[in-house]
Amino acid sequence: MKCLTKLSYAAFTDELRSGLTPESFDQPQHSDRLKQCFKLAQLKPAKTADEPLISLFSQAELTRKASRVPSIYRDLCLLHSGLKILNMGQCASHELFLMAASLGQDLAATLLEQCWKDYQNAYN
């Protein structure tokens, strides 16, 4: 959520700025749903490094800082970075949904399926 918020602040157009805010595609609700899933599984979230995600965030940060002058071109680069982050979230939530469903964790599967559908809507 922090990365997307930073990208939204760097946007040149108001349309992209509002489109990149985490609230525009339900990120706060996704976070709450994931917390519920951890609670259902009686697990604590681990602070592990997800290398592909860290790489995406680094690329997004470089894009954000690449040009101090706001422009349509920079907005296209910011949009590209934002879409890559959304795509990764969509894939991850779908994989987790499938795992929860196959393990018979119906409530967790429902929560994760909603995250996945939200990502699909945001991506579209």
Phi, psi and omega per residue, in radians:
M1 nan -0.642 -3.139
K2 -1.121 -0.725 -3.118
C3 -1.102 -0.801 -3.138
L4 -1.162 -0.616 3.086
T5 -1.097 -0.753 3.094
K6 -1.084 -0.731 3.109
L7 -1.088 -0.702 -3.121
S8 -1.145 -0.645 3.103
Y9 -1.130 -0.509 -3.102
A10 -1.474 -0.163 -3.062
A11 -1.158 2.536 3.121
F12 -1.450 -0.740 -3.103
T13 -1.679 2.577 3.116
D14 -1.115 -0.611 -3.128
E15 -1.072 -0.811 3.110
L16 -1.198 -0.689 3.134
R17 -0.984 -0.816 -3.136
S18 -1.268 -0.552 3.136
G19 -1.242 -0.441 -3.116
L20 -1.629 -0.072 3.122
T21 -1.236 2.406 -3.114
P22 -0.968 -0.554 -3.135
E23 -1.170 -0.443 -3.107
S24 -1.193 -0.339 3.050
F25 -2.284 0.601 2.913
D26 1.130 0.495 3.134
Q27 -1.021 -0.736 3.111
P28 -1.041 -0.658 3.104
Q29 -1.191 -0.625 3.103
H30 -1.080 -0.761 3.130
S31 -1.049 -0.771 3.109
D32 -1.102 -0.722 3.128
R33 -1.126 -0.709 3.119
L34 -1.124 -0.692 3.079
K35 -1.061 -0.705 3.098
Q36 -1.107 -0.703 3.122
C37 -1.107 -0.741 3.098
F38 -1.081 -0.717 -3.134
K39 -1.135 -0.734 3.107
L40 -1.054 -0.685 -3.121
A41 -1.495 -0.015 -3.105
Q42 0.954 0.834 3.127
L43 -2.114 2.747 3.015
K44 -1.898 2.401 3.097
P45 -1.058 2.356 3.127
A46 -1.613 2.567 3.091
K47 -1.650 1.180 3.140
T48 -1.758 2.730 3.139
A49 -1.566 2.103 3.058
D50 -1.690 1.733 -3.001
E51 -0.943 -0.808 3.129
P52 -1.087 -0.660 3.138
L53 -1.200 -0.723 3.091
I54 -1.075 -0.696 3.109
S55 -1.106 -0.751 3.102
L56 -1.082 -0.749 3.138
F57 -1.135 -0.676 3.110
S58 -1.126 -0.752 3.103
Q59 -1.093 -0.730 3.127
A60 -1.106 -0.702 3.122
E61 -1.144 -0.717 3.079
L62 -1.098 -0.718 3.102
T63 -1.082 -0.759 -3.116
R64 -1.098 -0.662 -3.083
K65 -1.586 -0.170 -3.018
A66 -1.043 -0.688 -3.112
S67 -2.299 2.152 3.114
R68 -1.325 -0.296 -3.098
V69 -1.637 1.997 3.106
P70 -1.079 2.412 3.138
S71 -2.744 2.919 3.082
I72 -1.103 -0.686 3.116
Y73 -1.039 -0.796 3.123
R74 -1.116 -0.654 3.079
D75 -1.045 -0.700 3.098
L76 -1.092 -0.702 3.105
C77 -1.169 -0.710 3.094
L78 -1.116 -0.731 3.113
L79 -1.069 -0.758 3.117
H80 -1.039 -0.785 3.112
S81 -1.106 -0.763 3.128
G82 -1.093 -0.708 3.122
L83 -1.148 -0.637 3.095
K84 -1.120 -0.708 3.113
I85 -1.145 -0.772 3.097
L86 -1.066 -0.733 -3.135
N87 -1.093 -0.725 3.119
M88 -1.129 -0.719 3.102
G89 -1.114 -0.695 3.115
Q90 -1.086 -0.810 3.139
C91 -1.103 -0.780 -3.117
A92 -1.121 -0.771 -3.123
S93 -1.177 -0.592 3.088
H94 -1.161 -0.783 3.116
E95 -1.067 -0.770 3.128
L96 -1.135 -0.688 3.081
F97 -1.027 -0.831 -3.135
L98 -1.083 -0.709 3.120
M99 -1.130 -0.815 -3.127
A100 -1.081 -0.734 3.137
A101 -1.121 -0.743 -3.123
S102 -1.219 -0.420 3.098
L103 -1.557 0.022 3.120
G104 1.315 0.352 3.112
Q105 -1.577 1.388 -2.965
D106 -1.088 -0.774 -3.123
L107 -1.154 -0.784 3.101
A108 -1.085 -0.722 3.123
A109 -1.068 -0.721 3.117
T110 -1.110 -0.771 3.123
L111 -1.096 -0.774 -3.126
L112 -1.231 -0.595 3.083
E113 -1.118 -0.671 3.118
Q114 -1.136 -0.698 3.066
C115 -1.050 -0.806 -3.131
W116 -1.037 -0.793 3.132
K117 -1.149 -0.665 3.075
D118 -1.070 -0.764 3.096
Y119 -1.064 -0.748 3.127
Q120 -1.047 -0.783 3.132
N121 -1.101 -0.757 -3.139
A122 -1.125 -0.749 3.142
Y123 -1.101 -0.743 3.115
N124 -1.131 nan nan
